[in-house]
């Protein structure tokens, strides 16, 4: 069992920055790939970024490539999402997830989920 707790959400203006953090705890948590998903009102939850268990491989959805950066600290069991050049369309609840394979982008492939943190970007 793995527990995930997100933090760092908030409200910013367009072109602003935010850093989200996810604290993971539980058995063998450092062996899991971690990911960020987001869900905007009225839309399905979508993949944002992921990182392999050892931090060597990262994946991003096209709309955030070059603006967001995912990182993992296995000594602290945390995964961060640094978000820059934020746009109103980035507004969503952001979720942290843990799973076996970092390249998976379907929500069904991720086993554990946090409760989410709200990110609001105003124009």
Phi and psi restraints in degrees (range 20) as a CNS / XPLOR table:
assign (resid 1 and name C) (resid 2 and name N)
       (resid 2 and name CA) (resid 2 and name C) 1.0 -125.8 20.0 2
assign (resid 2 and name N) (resid 2 and name CA)
       (resid 2 and name C) (resid 3 and name N) 1.0 135.8 20.0 2
assign (resid 2 and name C) (resid 3 and name N)
       (resid 3 and name CA) (resid 3 and name C) 1.0 -111.9 20.0 2
assign (resid 3 and name N) (resid 3 and name CA)
       (resid 3 and name C) (resid 4 and name N) 1.0 138.4 20.0 2
assign (resid 3 and name C) (resid 4 and name N)
       (resid 4 and name CA) (resid 4 and name C) 1.0 -127.9 20.0 2
assign (resid 4 and name N) (resid 4 and name CA)
       (resid 4 and name C) (resid 5 and name N) 1.0 132.0 20.0 2
assign (resid 4 and name C) (resid 5 and name N)
       (resid 5 and name CA) (resid 5 and name C) 1.0 -131.0 20.0 2
assign (resid 5 and name N) (resid 5 and name CA)
       (resid 5 and name C) (resid 6 and name N) 1.0 117.6 20.0 2
assign (resid 5 and name C) (resid 6 and name N)
       (resid 6 and name CA) (resid 6 and name C) 1.0 -89.6 20.0 2
assign (resid 6 and name N) (resid 6 and name CA)
       (resid 6 and name C) (resid 7 and name N) 1.0 153.6 20.0 2
assign (resid 6 and name C) (resid 7 and name N)
       (resid 7 and name CA) (resid 7 and name C) 1.0 -152.9 20.0 2
assign (resid 7 and name N) (resid 7 and name CA)
       (resid 7 and name C) (resid 8 and name N) 1.0 165.6 20.0 2
assign (resid 7 and name C) (resid 8 and name N)
       (resid 8 and name CA) (resid 8 and name C) 1.0 102.9 20.0 2
assign (resid 8 and name N) (resid 8 and name CA)
       (resid 8 and name C) (resid 9 and name N) 1.0 -1.8 20.0 2
assign (resid 8 and name C) (resid 9 and name N)
       (resid 9 and name CA) (resid 9 and name C) 1.0 -69.1 20.0 2
assign (resid 9 and name N) (resid 9 and name CA)
       (resid 9 and name C) (resid 10 and name N) 1.0 170.0 20.0 2
assign (resid 9 and name C) (resid 10 and name N)
       (resid 10 and name CA) (resid 10 and name C) 1.0 167.7 20.0 2
assign (resid 10 and name N) (resid 10 and name CA)
       (resid 10 and name C) (resid 11 and name N) 1.0 -164.6 20.0 2
assign (resid 10 and name C) (resid 11 and name N)
       (resid 11 and name CA) (resid 11 and name C) 1.0 -115.4 20.0 2
assign (resid 11 and name N) (resid 11 and name CA)
       (resid 11 and name C) (resid 12 and name N) 1.0 133.3 20.0 2
assign (resid 11 and name C) (resid 12 and name N)
       (resid 12 and name CA) (resid 12 and name C) 1.0 -140.4 20.0 2
assign (resid 12 and name N) (resid 12 and name CA)
       (resid 12 and name C) (resid 13 and name N) 1.0 166.1 20.0 2
assign (resid 12 and name C) (resid 13 and name N)
       (resid 13 and name CA) (resid 13 and name C) 1.0 -92.2 20.0 2
assign (resid 13 and name N) (resid 13 and name CA)
       (resid 13 and name C) (resid 14 and name N) 1.0 164.1 20.0 2
assign (resid 13 and name C) (resid 14 and name N)
       (resid 14 and name CA) (resid 14 and name C) 1.0 -51.8 20.0 2
assign (resid 14 and name N) (resid 14 and name CA)
       (resid 14 and name C) (resid 15 and name N) 1.0 139.7 20.0 2
assign (resid 14 and name C) (resid 15 and name N)
       (resid 15 and name CA) (resid 15 and name C) 1.0 76.0 20.0 2
assign (resid 15 and name N) (resid 15 and name CA)
       (resid 15 and name C) (resid 16 and name N) 1.0 1.8 20.0 2
assign (resid 15 and name C) (resid 16 and name N)
       (resid 16 and name CA) (resid 16 and name C) 1.0 -78.4 20.0 2
assign (resid 16 and name N) (resid 16 and name CA)
       (resid 16 and name C) (resid 17 and name N) 1.0 -178.6 20.0 2
assign (resid 16 and name C) (resid 17 and name N)
       (resid 17 and name CA) (resid 17 and name C) 1.0 -131.7 20.0 2
assign (resid 17 and name N) (resid 17 and name CA)
       (resid 17 and name C) (resid 18 and name N) 1.0 151.5 20.0 2
assign (resid 17 and name C) (resid 18 and name N)
       (resid 18 and name CA) (resid 18 and name C) 1.0 -145.7 20.0 2
assign (resid 18 and name N) (resid 18 and name CA)
       (resid 18 and name C) (resid 19 and name N) 1.0 153.2 20.0 2
assign (resid 18 and name C) (resid 19 and name N)
       (resid 19 and name CA) (resid 19 and name C) 1.0 -124.9 20.0 2
assign (resid 19 and name N) (resid 19 and name CA)
       (resid 19 and name C) (resid 20 and name N) 1.0 119.3 20.0 2
assign (resid 19 and name C) (resid 20 and name N)
       (resid 20 and name CA) (resid 20 and name C) 1.0 -96.0 20.0 2
assign (resid 20 and name N) (resid 20 and name CA)
       (resid 20 and name C) (resid 21 and name N) 1.0 147.4 20.0 2
assign (resid 20 and name C) (resid 21 and name N)
       (resid 21 and name CA) (resid 21 and name C) 1.0 -132.3 20.0 2
assign (resid 21 and name N) (resid 21 and name CA)
       (resid 21 and name C) (resid 22 and name N) 1.0 146.5 20.0 2
assign (resid 21 and name C) (resid 22 and name N)
       (resid 22 and name CA) (resid 22 and name C) 1.0 -129.5 20.0 2
assign (resid 22 and name N) (resid 22 and name CA)
       (resid 22 and name C) (resid 23 and name N) 1.0 120.7 20.0 2
assign (resid 22 and name C) (resid 23 and name N)
       (resid 23 and name CA) (resid 23 and name C) 1.0 -95.8 20.0 2
assign (resid 23 and name N) (resid 23 and name CA)
       (resid 23 and name C) (resid 24 and name N) 1.0 124.2 20.0 2
assign (resid 23 and name C) (resid 24 and name N)
       (resid 24 and name CA) (resid 24 and name C) 1.0 -108.7 20.0 2
assign (resid 24 and name N) (resid 24 and name CA)
       (resid 24 and name C) (resid 25 and name N) 1.0 140.4 20.0 2
assign (resid 24 and name C) (resid 25 and name N)
       (resid 25 and name CA) (resid 25 and name C) 1.0 -142.5 20.0 2
assign (resid 25 and name N) (resid 25 and name CA)
       (resid 25 and name C) (resid 26 and name N) 1.0 156.8 20.0 2
assign (resid 25 and name C) (resid 26 and name N)
       (resid 26 and name CA) (resid 26 and name C) 1.0 128.4 20.0 2
assign (resid 26 and name N) (resid 26 and name CA)
       (resid 26 and name C) (resid 27 and name N) 1.0 -177.2 20.0 2
assign (resid 26 and name C) (resid 27 and name N)
       (resid 27 and name CA) (resid 27 and name C) 1.0 -68.2 20.0 2
assign (resid 27 and name N) (resid 27 and name CA)
       (resid 27 and name C) (resid 28 and name N) 1.0 128.6 20.0 2
assign (resid 27 and name C) (resid 28 and name N)
       (resid 28 and name CA) (resid 28 and name C) 1.0 53.7 20.0 2
assign (resid 28 and name N) (resid 28 and name CA)
       (resid 28 and name C) (resid 29 and name N) 1.0 32.5 20.0 2
assign (resid 28 and name C) (resid 29 and name N)
       (resid 29 and name CA) (resid 29 and name C) 1.0 -60.9 20.0 2
assign (resid 29 and name N) (resid 29 and name CA)
       (resid 29 and name C) (resid 30 and name N) 1.0 -30.3 20.0 2
assign (resid 29 and name C) (resid 30 and name N)
       (resid 30 and name CA) (resid 30 and name C) 1.0 -70.9 20.0 2
assign (resid 30 and name N) (resid 30 and name CA)
       (resid 30 and name C) (resid 31 and name N) 1.0 -10.8 20.0 2
assign (resid 30 and name C) (resid 31 and name N)
       (resid 31 and name CA) (resid 31 and name C) 1.0 -91.3 20.0 2
assign (resid 31 and name N) (resid 31 and name CA)
       (resid 31 and name C) (resid 32 and name N) 1.0 -1.8 20.0 2
assign (resid 31 and name C) (resid 32 and name N)
       (resid 32 and name CA) (resid 32 and name C) 1.0 -93.1 20.0 2
assign (resid 32 and name N) (resid 32 and name CA)
       (resid 32 and name C) (resid 33 and name N) 1.0 145.1 20.0 2
assign (resid 32 and name C) (resid 33 and name N)
       (resid 33 and name CA) (resid 33 and name C) 1.0 -72.8 20.0 2
assign (resid 33 and name N) (resid 33 and name CA)
       (resid 33 and name C) (resid 34 and name N) 1.0 149.7 20.0 2
assign (resid 33 and name C) (resid 34 and name N)
       (resid 34 and name CA) (resid 34 and name C) 1.0 -126.8 20.0 2
assign (resid 34 and name N) (resid 34 and name CA)
       (resid 34 and name C) (resid 35 and name N) 1.0 150.1 20.0 2
assign (resid 34 and name C) (resid 35 and name N)
       (resid 35 and name CA) (resid 35 and name C) 1.0 -144.3 20.0 2
assign (resid 35 and name N) (resid 35 and name CA)
       (resid 35 and name C) (resid 36 and name N) 1.0 162.9 20.0 2
assign (resid 35 and name C) (resid 36 and name N)
       (resid 36 and name CA) (resid 36 and name C) 1.0 -119.0 20.0 2
assign (resid 36 and name N) (resid 36 and name CA)
       (resid 36 and name C) (resid 37 and name N) 1.0 132.1 20.0 2
assign (resid 36 and name C) (resid 37 and name N)
       (resid 37 and name CA) (resid 37 and name C) 1.0 -122.0 20.0 2
assign (resid 37 and name N) (resid 37 and name CA)
       (resid 37 and name C) (resid 38 and name N) 1.0 165.7 20.0 2
assign (resid 37 and name C) (resid 38 and name N)
       (resid 38 and name CA) (resid 38 and name C) 1.0 -143.9 20.0 2
assign (resid 38 and name N) (resid 38 and name CA)
       (resid 38 and name C) (resid 39 and name N) 1.0 154.8 20.0 2
assign (resid 38 and name C) (resid 39 and name N)
       (resid 39 and name CA) (resid 39 and name C) 1.0 -138.9 20.0 2
assign (resid 39 and name N) (resid 39 and name CA)
       (resid 39 and name C) (resid 40 and name N) 1.0 116.0 20.0 2
assign (resid 39 and name C) (resid 40 and name N)
       (resid 40 and name CA) (resid 40 and name C) 1.0 -89.2 20.0 2
assign (resid 40 and name N) (resid 40 and name CA)
       (resid 40 and name C) (resid 41 and name N) 1.0 157.7 20.0 2
assign (resid 40 and name C) (resid 41 and name N)
       (resid 41 and name CA) (resid 41 and name C) 1.0 -55.5 20.0 2
assign (resid 41 and name N) (resid 41 and name CA)
       (resid 41 and name C) (resid 42 and name N) 1.0 128.5 20.0 2
assign (resid 41 and name C) (resid 42 and name N)
       (resid 42 and name CA) (resid 42 and name C) 1.0 79.2 20.0 2
assign (resid 42 and name N) (resid 42 and name CA)
       (resid 42 and name C) (resid 43 and name N) 1.0 4.5 20.0 2
assign (resid 42 and name C) (resid 43 and name N)
       (resid 43 and name CA) (resid 43 and name C) 1.0 -121.5 20.0 2
assign (resid 43 and name N) (resid 43 and name CA)
       (resid 43 and name C) (resid 44 and name N) 1.0 163.8 20.0 2
assign (resid 43 and name C) (resid 44 and name N)
       (resid 44 and name CA) (resid 44 and name C) 1.0 -77.4 20.0 2
assign (resid 44 and name N) (resid 44 and name CA)
       (resid 44 and name C) (resid 45 and name N) 1.0 157.0 20.0 2
assign (resid 44 and name C) (resid 45 and name N)
       (resid 45 and name CA) (resid 45 and name C) 1.0 -68.0 20.0 2
assign (resid 45 and name N) (resid 45 and name CA)
       (resid 45 and name C) (resid 46 and name N) 1.0 134.2 20.0 2
assign (resid 45 and name C) (resid 46 and name N)
       (resid 46 and name CA) (resid 46 and name C) 1.0 -128.1 20.0 2
assign (resid 46 and name N) (resid 46 and name CA)
       (resid 46 and name C) (resid 47 and name N) 1.0 151.6 20.0 2
assign (resid 46 and name C) (resid 47 and name N)
       (resid 47 and name CA) (resid 47 and name C) 1.0 -67.4 20.0 2
assign (resid 47 and name N) (resid 47 and name CA)
       (resid 47 and name C) (resid 48 and name N) 1.0 139.3 20.0 2
assign (resid 47 and name C) (resid 48 and name N)
       (resid 48 and name CA) (resid 48 and name C) 1.0 -115.5 20.0 2
assign (resid 48 and name N) (resid 48 and name CA)
       (resid 48 and name C) (resid 49 and name N) 1.0 -56.5 20.0 2
assign (resid 48 and name C) (resid 49 and name N)
       (resid 49 and name CA) (resid 49 and name C) 1.0 -160.5 20.0 2
assign (resid 49 and name N) (resid 49 and name CA)
       (resid 49 and name C) (resid 50 and name N) 1.0 157.1 20.0 2
assign (resid 49 and name C) (resid 50 and name N)
       (resid 50 and name CA) (resid 50 and name C) 1.0 -149.6 20.0 2
assign (resid 50 and name N) (resid 50 and name CA)
       (resid 50 and name C) (resid 51 and name N) 1.0 163.7 20.0 2
assign (resid 50 and name C) (resid 51 and name N)
       (resid 51 and name CA) (resid 51 and name C) 1.0 -145.0 20.0 2
assign (resid 51 and name N) (resid 51 and name CA)
       (resid 51 and name C) (resid 52 and name N) 1.0 140.5 20.0 2
assign (resid 51 and name C) (resid 52 and name N)
       (resid 52 and name CA) (resid 52 and name C) 1.0 -70.4 20.0 2
assign (resid 52 and name N) (resid 52 and name CA)
       (resid 52 and name C) (resid 53 and name N) 1.0 167.2 20.0 2
assign (resid 52 and name C) (resid 53 and name N)
       (resid 53 and name CA) (resid 53 and name C) 1.0 -59.1 20.0 2
assign (resid 53 and name N) (resid 53 and name CA)
       (resid 53 and name C) (resid 54 and name N) 1.0 -32.5 20.0 2
assign (resid 53 and name C) (resid 54 and name N)
       (resid 54 and name CA) (resid 54 and name C) 1.0 -96.6 20.0 2
assign (resid 54 and name N) (resid 54 and name CA)
       (resid 54 and name C) (resid 55 and name N) 1.0 2.0 20.0 2
assign (resid 54 and name C) (resid 55 and name N)
       (resid 55 and name CA) (resid 55 and name C) 1.0 80.3 20.0 2
assign (resid 55 and name N) (resid 55 and name CA)
       (resid 55 and name C) (resid 56 and name N) 1.0 2.9 20.0 2
assign (resid 55 and name C) (resid 56 and name N)
       (resid 56 and name CA) (resid 56 and name C) 1.0 -83.6 20.0 2
assign (resid 56 and name N) (resid 56 and name CA)
       (resid 56 and name C) (resid 57 and name N) 1.0 -24.3 20.0 2
assign (resid 56 and name C) (resid 57 and name N)
       (resid 57 and name CA) (resid 57 and name C) 1.0 -120.7 20.0 2
assign (resid 57 and name N) (resid 57 and name CA)
       (resid 57 and name C) (resid 58 and name N) 1.0 132.1 20.0 2
assign (resid 57 and name C) (resid 58 and name N)
       (resid 58 and name CA) (resid 58 and name C) 1.0 -128.8 20.0 2
assign (resid 58 and name N) (resid 58 and name CA)
       (resid 58 and name C) (resid 59 and name N) 1.0 151.4 20.0 2
assign (resid 58 and name C) (resid 59 and name N)
       (resid 59 and name CA) (resid 59 and name C) 1.0 -137.4 20.0 2
assign (resid 59 and name N) (resid 59 and name CA)
       (resid 59 and name C) (resid 60 and name N) 1.0 145.7 20.0 2
assign (resid 59 and name C) (resid 60 and name N)
       (resid 60 and name CA) (resid 60 and name C) 1.0 -138.1 20.0 2
assign (resid 60 and name N) (resid 60 and name CA)
       (resid 60 and name C) (resid 61 and name N) 1.0 149.3 20.0 2
assign (resid 60 and name C) (resid 61 and name N)
       (resid 61 and name CA) (resid 61 and name C) 1.0 -76.5 20.0 2
assign (resid 61 and name N) (resid 61 and name CA)
       (resid 61 and name C) (resid 62 and name N) 1.0 153.6 20.0 2
assign (resid 61 and name C) (resid 62 and name N)
       (resid 62 and name CA) (resid 62 and name C) 1.0 -59.0 20.0 2
assign (resid 62 and name N) (resid 62 and name CA)
       (resid 62 and name C) (resid 63 and name N) 1.0 -35.1 20.0 2
assign (resid 62 and name C) (resid 63 and name N)
       (resid 63 and name CA) (resid 63 and name C) 1.0 -71.3 20.0 2
assign (resid 63 and name N) (resid 63 and name CA)
       (resid 63 and name C) (resid 64 and name N) 1.0 -15.0 20.0 2
assign (resid 63 and name C) (resid 64 and name N)
       (resid 64 and name CA) (resid 64 and name C) 1.0 -112.7 20.0 2
assign (resid 64 and name N) (resid 64 and name CA)
       (resid 64 and name C) (resid 65 and name N) 1.0 -5.7 20.0 2
assign (resid 64 and name C) (resid 65 and name N)
       (resid 65 and name CA) (resid 65 and name C) 1.0 -55.6 20.0 2
assign (resid 65 and name N) (resid 65 and name CA)
       (resid 65 and name C) (resid 66 and name N) 1.0 128.8 20.0 2
assign (resid 65 and name C) (resid 66 and name N)
       (resid 66 and name CA) (resid 66 and name C) 1.0 87.5 20.0 2
assign (resid 66 and name N) (resid 66 and name CA)
       (resid 66 and name C) (resid 67 and name N) 1.0 -12.9 20.0 2
assign (resid 66 and name C) (resid 67 and name N)
       (resid 67 and name CA) (resid 67 and name C) 1.0 -111.7 20.0 2
assign (resid 67 and name N) (resid 67 and name CA)
       (resid 67 and name C) (resid 68 and name N) 1.0 -32.7 20.0 2
assign (resid 67 and name C) (resid 68 and name N)
       (resid 68 and name CA) (resid 68 and name C) 1.0 -110.4 20.0 2
assign (resid 68 and name N) (resid 68 and name CA)
       (resid 68 and name C) (resid 69 and name N) 1.0 149.9 20.0 2
assign (resid 68 and name C) (resid 69 and name N)
       (resid 69 and name CA) (resid 69 and name C) 1.0 -138.2 20.0 2
assign (resid 69 and name N) (resid 69 and name CA)
       (resid 69 and name C) (resid 70 and name N) 1.0 128.5 20.0 2
assign (resid 69 and name C) (resid 70 and name N)
       (resid 70 and name CA) (resid 70 and name C) 1.0 -104.1 20.0 2
assign (resid 70 and name N) (resid 70 and name CA)
       (resid 70 and name C) (resid 71 and name N) 1.0 139.6 20.0 2
assign (resid 70 and name C) (resid 71 and name N)
       (resid 71 and name CA) (resid 71 and name C) 1.0 -142.6 20.0 2
assign (resid 71 and name N) (resid 71 and name CA)
       (resid 71 and name C) (resid 72 and name N) 1.0 156.5 20.0 2
assign (resid 71 and name C) (resid 72 and name N)
       (resid 72 and name CA) (resid 72 and name C) 1.0 -134.6 20.0 2
assign (resid 72 and name N) (resid 72 and name CA)
       (resid 72 and name C) (resid 73 and name N) 1.0 137.4 20.0 2
assign (resid 72 and name C) (resid 73 and name N)
       (resid 73 and name CA) (resid 73 and name C) 1.0 -121.5 20.0 2
assign (resid 73 and name N) (resid 73 and name CA)
       (resid 73 and name C) (resid 74 and name N) 1.0 103.3 20.0 2
assign (resid 73 and name C) (resid 74 and name N)
       (resid 74 and name CA) (resid 74 and name C) 1.0 -74.7 20.0 2
assign (resid 74 and name N) (resid 74 and name CA)
       (resid 74 and name C) (resid 75 and name N) 1.0 -16.1 20.0 2
assign (resid 74 and name C) (resid 75 and name N)
       (resid 75 and name CA) (resid 75 and name C) 1.0 -76.1 20.0 2
assign (resid 75 and name N) (resid 75 and name CA)
       (resid 75 and name C) (resid 76 and name N) 1.0 -28.3 20.0 2
assign (resid 75 and name C) (resid 76 and name N)
       (resid 76 and name CA) (resid 76 and name C) 1.0 -106.4 20.0 2
assign (resid 76 and name N) (resid 76 and name CA)
       (resid 76 and name C) (resid 77 and name N) 1.0 -8.0 20.0 2
assign (resid 76 and name C) (resid 77 and name N)
       (resid 77 and name CA) (resid 77 and name C) 1.0 56.1 20.0 2
assign (resid 77 and name N) (resid 77 and name CA)
       (resid 77 and name C) (resid 78 and name N) 1.0 50.7 20.0 2
assign (resid 77 and name C) (resid 78 and name N)
       (resid 78 and name CA) (resid 78 and name C) 1.0 -128.2 20.0 2
assign (resid 78 and name N) (resid 78 and name CA)
       (resid 78 and name C) (resid 79 and name N) 1.0 154.5 20.0 2
assign (resid 78 and name C) (resid 79 and name N)
       (resid 79 and name CA) (resid 79 and name C) 1.0 -131.4 20.0 2
assign (resid 79 and name N) (resid 79 and name CA)
       (resid 79 and name C) (resid 80 and name N) 1.0 130.2 20.0 2
assign (resid 79 and name C) (resid 80 and name N)
       (resid 80 and name CA) (resid 80 and name C) 1.0 -112.0 20.0 2
assign (resid 80 and name N) (resid 80 and name CA)
       (resid 80 and name C) (resid 81 and name N) 1.0 153.6 20.0 2
assign (resid 80 and name C) (resid 81 and name N)
       (resid 81 and name CA) (resid 81 and name C) 1.0 -128.3 20.0 2
assign (resid 81 and name N) (resid 81 and name CA)
       (resid 81 and name C) (resid 82 and name N) 1.0 106.3 20.0 2
assign (resid 81 and name C) (resid 82 and name N)
       (resid 82 and name CA) (resid 82 and name C) 1.0 -86.9 20.0 2
assign (resid 82 and name N) (resid 82 and name CA)
       (resid 82 and name C) (resid 83 and name N) 1.0 120.3 20.0 2
assign (resid 82 and name C) (resid 83 and name N)
       (resid 83 and name CA) (resid 83 and name C) 1.0 -115.0 20.0 2
assign (resid 83 and name N) (resid 83 and name CA)
       (resid 83 and name C) (resid 84 and name N) 1.0 124.1 20.0 2
assign (resid 83 and name C) (resid 84 and name N)
       (resid 84 and name CA) (resid 84 and name C) 1.0 -125.3 20.0 2
assign (resid 84 and name N) (resid 84 and name CA)
       (resid 84 and name C) (resid 85 and name N) 1.0 167.2 20.0 2
assign (resid 84 and name C) (resid 85 and name N)
       (resid 85 and name CA) (resid 85 and name C) 1.0 48.3 20.0 2
assign (resid 85 and name N) (resid 85 and name CA)
       (resid 85 and name C) (resid 86 and name N) 1.0 47.7 20.0 2
assign (resid 85 and name C) (resid 86 and name N)
       (resid 86 and name CA) (resid 86 and name C) 1.0 -66.5 20.0 2
assign (resid 86 and name N) (resid 86 and name CA)
       (resid 86 and name C) (resid 87 and name N) 1.0 146.7 20.0 2
assign (resid 86 and name C) (resid 87 and name N)
       (resid 87 and name CA) (resid 87 and name C) 1.0 -122.8 20.0 2
assign (resid 87 and name N) (resid 87 and name CA)
       (resid 87 and name C) (resid 88 and name N) 1.0 157.1 20.0 2
assign (resid 87 and name C) (resid 88 and name N)
       (resid 88 and name CA) (resid 88 and name C) 1.0 -54.9 20.0 2
assign (resid 88 and name N) (resid 88 and name CA)
       (resid 88 and name C) (resid 89 and name N) 1.0 -32.3 20.0 2
assign (resid 88 and name C) (resid 89 and name N)
       (resid 89 and name CA) (resid 89 and name C) 1.0 -72.2 20.0 2
assign (resid 89 and name N) (resid 89 and name CA)
       (resid 89 and name C) (resid 90 and name N) 1.0 -6.7 20.0 2
assign (resid 89 and name C) (resid 90 and name N)
       (resid 90 and name CA) (resid 90 and name C) 1.0 -83.2 20.0 2
assign (resid 90 and name N) (resid 90 and name CA)
       (resid 90 and name C) (resid 91 and name N) 1.0 -6.7 20.0 2
assign (resid 90 and name C) (resid 91 and name N)
       (resid 91 and name CA) (resid 91 and name C) 1.0 -61.6 20.0 2
assign (resid 91 and name N) (resid 91 and name CA)
       (resid 91 and name C) (resid 92 and name N) 1.0 124.8 20.0 2
assign (resid 91 and name C) (resid 92 and name N)
       (resid 92 and name CA) (resid 92 and name C) 1.0 -179.0 20.0 2
assign (resid 92 and name N) (resid 92 and name CA)
       (resid 92 and name C) (resid 93 and name N) 1.0 170.6 20.0 2
assign (resid 92 and name C) (resid 93 and name N)
       (resid 93 and name CA) (resid 93 and name C) 1.0 -87.7 20.0 2
assign (resid 93 and name N) (resid 93 and name CA)
       (resid 93 and name C) (resid 94 and name N) 1.0 128.0 20.0 2
assign (resid 93 and name C) (resid 94 and name N)
       (resid 94 and name CA) (resid 94 and name C) 1.0 -102.5 20.0 2
assign (resid 94 and name N) (resid 94 and name CA)
       (resid 94 and name C) (resid 95 and name N) 1.0 130.8 20.0 2
assign (resid 94 and name C) (resid 95 and name N)
       (resid 95 and name CA) (resid 95 and name C) 1.0 -116.9 20.0 2
assign (resid 95 and name N) (resid 95 and name CA)
       (resid 95 and name C) (resid 96 and name N) 1.0 141.7 20.0 2
assign (resid 95 and name C) (resid 96 and name N)
       (resid 96 and name CA) (resid 96 and name C) 1.0 -95.7 20.0 2
assign (resid 96 and name N) (resid 96 and name CA)
       (resid 96 and name C) (resid 97 and name N) 1.0 142.2 20.0 2
assign (resid 96 and name C) (resid 97 and name N)
       (resid 97 and name CA) (resid 97 and name C) 1.0 -139.1 20.0 2
assign (resid 97 and name N) (resid 97 and name CA)
       (resid 97 and name C) (resid 98 and name N) 1.0 152.6 20.0 2
assign (resid 97 and name C) (resid 98 and name N)
       (resid 98 and name CA) (resid 98 and name C) 1.0 -125.3 20.0 2
assign (resid 98 and name N) (resid 98 and name CA)
       (resid 98 and name C) (resid 99 and name N) 1.0 140.8 20.0 2
assign (resid 98 and name C) (resid 99 and name N)
       (resid 99 and name CA) (resid 99 and name C) 1.0 -160.6 20.0 2
assign (resid 99 and name N) (resid 99 and name CA)
       (resid 99 and name C) (resid 100 and name N) 1.0 -170.5 20.0 2
assign (resid 99 and name C) (resid 100 and name N)
       (resid 100 and name CA) (resid 100 and name C) 1.0 -87.6 20.0 2
assign (resid 100 and name N) (resid 100 and name CA)
       (resid 100 and name C) (resid 101 and name N) 1.0 -38.2 20.0 2
assign (resid 100 and name C) (resid 101 and name N)
       (resid 101 and name CA) (resid 101 and name C) 1.0 -123.5 20.0 2
assign (resid 101 and name N) (resid 101 and name CA)
       (resid 101 and name C) (resid 102 and name N) 1.0 125.4 20.0 2
assign (resid 101 and name C) (resid 102 and name N)
       (resid 102 and name CA) (resid 102 and name C) 1.0 -71.0 20.0 2
assign (resid 102 and name N) (resid 102 and name CA)
       (resid 102 and name C) (resid 103 and name N) 1.0 -22.6 20.0 2
assign (resid 102 and name C) (resid 103 and name N)
       (resid 103 and name CA) (resid 103 and name C) 1.0 -81.3 20.0 2
assign (resid 103 and name N) (resid 103 and name CA)
       (resid 103 and name C) (resid 104 and name N) 1.0 -6.0 20.0 2
assign (resid 103 and name C) (resid 104 and name N)
       (resid 104 and name CA) (resid 104 and name C) 1.0 -73.3 20.0 2
assign (resid 104 and name N) (resid 104 and name CA)
       (resid 104 and name C) (resid 105 and name N) 1.0 136.6 20.0 2
assign (resid 104 and name C) (resid 105 and name N)
       (resid 105 and name CA) (resid 105 and name C) 1.0 -117.7 20.0 2
assign (resid 105 and name N) (resid 105 and name CA)
       (resid 105 and name C) (resid 106 and name N) 1.0 -2.9 20.0 2
assign (resid 105 and name C) (resid 106 and name N)
       (resid 106 and name CA) (resid 106 and name C) 1.0 -89.8 20.0 2
assign (resid 106 and name N) (resid 106 and name CA)
       (resid 106 and name C) (resid 107 and name N) 1.0 136.9 20.0 2
assign (resid 106 and name C) (resid 107 and name N)
       (resid 107 and name CA) (resid 107 and name C) 1.0 -58.7 20.0 2
assign (resid 107 and name N) (resid 107 and name CA)
       (resid 107 and name C) (resid 108 and name N) 1.0 -28.8 20.0 2
assign (resid 107 and name C) (resid 108 and name N)
       (resid 108 and name CA) (resid 108 and name C) 1.0 -69.5 20.0 2
assign (resid 108 and name N) (resid 108 and name CA)
       (resid 108 and name C) (resid 109 and name N) 1.0 -15.9 20.0 2
assign (resid 108 and name C) (resid 109 and name N)
       (resid 109 and name CA) (resid 109 and name C) 1.0 -90.1 20.0 2
assign (resid 109 and name N) (resid 109 and name CA)
       (resid 109 and name C) (resid 110 and name N) 1.0 -1.0 20.0 2
assign (resid 109 and name C) (resid 110 and name N)
       (resid 110 and name CA) (resid 110 and name C) 1.0 -111.8 20.0 2
assign (resid 110 and name N) (resid 110 and name CA)
       (resid 110 and name C) (resid 111 and name N) 1.0 130.8 20.0 2
assign (resid 110 and name C) (resid 111 and name N)
       (resid 111 and name CA) (resid 111 and name C) 1.0 -88.3 20.0 2
assign (resid 111 and name N) (resid 111 and name CA)
       (resid 111 and name C) (resid 112 and name N) 1.0 -42.7 20.0 2
assign (resid 111 and name C) (resid 112 and name N)
       (resid 112 and name CA) (resid 112 and name C) 1.0 -116.0 20.0 2
assign (resid 112 and name N) (resid 112 and name CA)
       (resid 112 and name C) (resid 113 and name N) 1.0 146.8 20.0 2
assign (resid 112 and name C) (resid 113 and name N)
       (resid 113 and name CA) (resid 113 and name C) 1.0 -137.1 20.0 2
assign (resid 113 and name N) (resid 113 and name CA)
       (resid 113 and name C) (resid 114 and name N) 1.0 146.0 20.0 2
assign (resid 113 and name C) (resid 114 and name N)
       (resid 114 and name CA) (resid 114 and name C) 1.0 -87.4 20.0 2
assign (resid 114 and name N) (resid 114 and name CA)
       (resid 114 and name C) (resid 115 and name N) 1.0 -177.4 20.0 2
assign (resid 114 and name C) (resid 115 and name N)
       (resid 115 and name CA) (resid 115 and name C) 1.0 -86.3 20.0 2
assign (resid 115 and name N) (resid 115 and name CA)
       (resid 115 and name C) (resid 116 and name N) 1.0 -15.7 20.0 2
assign (resid 115 and name C) (resid 116 and name N)
       (resid 116 and name CA) (resid 116 and name C) 1.0 97.9 20.0 2
assign (resid 116 and name N) (resid 116 and name CA)
       (resid 116 and name C) (resid 117 and name N) 1.0 155.0 20.0 2
assign (resid 116 and name C) (resid 117 and name N)
       (resid 117 and name CA) (resid 117 and name C) 1.0 -138.5 20.0 2
assign (resid 117 and name N) (resid 117 and name CA)
       (resid 117 and name C) (resid 118 and name N) 1.0 137.1 20.0 2
assign (resid 117 and name C) (resid 118 and name N)
       (resid 118 and name CA) (resid 118 and name C) 1.0 -81.8 20.0 2
assign (resid 118 and name N) (resid 118 and name CA)
       (resid 118 and name C) (resid 119 and name N) 1.0 133.9 20.0 2
assign (resid 118 and name C) (resid 119 and name N)
       (resid 119 and name CA) (resid 119 and name C) 1.0 -122.3 20.0 2
assign (resid 119 and name N) (resid 119 and name CA)
       (resid 119 and name C) (resid 120 and name N) 1.0 124.2 20.0 2
assign (resid 119 and name C) (resid 120 and name N)
       (resid 120 and name CA) (resid 120 and name C) 1.0 -124.2 20.0 2
assign (resid 120 and name N) (resid 120 and name CA)
       (resid 120 and name C) (resid 121 and name N) 1.0 125.1 20.0 2
assign (resid 120 and name C) (resid 121 and name N)
       (resid 121 and name CA) (resid 121 and name C) 1.0 -116.6 20.0 2
assign (resid 121 and name N) (resid 121 and name CA)
       (resid 121 and name C) (resid 122 and name N) 1.0 120.6 20.0 2
assign (resid 121 and name C) (resid 122 and name N)
       (resid 122 and name CA) (resid 122 and name C) 1.0 -106.3 20.0 2
assign (resid 122 and name N) (resid 122 and name CA)
       (resid 122 and name C) (resid 123 and name N) 1.0 149.1 20.0 2
